Amino acid sequence: MNTKDLNNEEIKKLFGATVRKLRTEKAFSQEVLAEKTGLHRTYISDVEQGERNLSLVNIFKFCNALEISPADFFKLMEEA
């Protein structure tokens, strides 16, 4: 996928879909991911639905909780 042509909404949706994919592969509920990130469950839901524009700090929280490097996360996101 050529991510340079994506608009802001598409980027947020793609990020959220990647989070959901990794979360479900690890068999984490949204509640478990919320606990691991220190973020609220409704925030996790909003991210997965592409409704949040995350800060760099929260991107790292997601990557740490999902046990993936940010570089690998974004590679996976680009492969979608």
Secondary structure, 3 states (H helix, E strand, C coil): CCHHHCCHHHHHHHHHHHHHHHHHHCCCCHHHHHHHHCCCHHHHHHHHCCCCCCCHHHHHHHHHHCCCCHHHHHHHHHHC
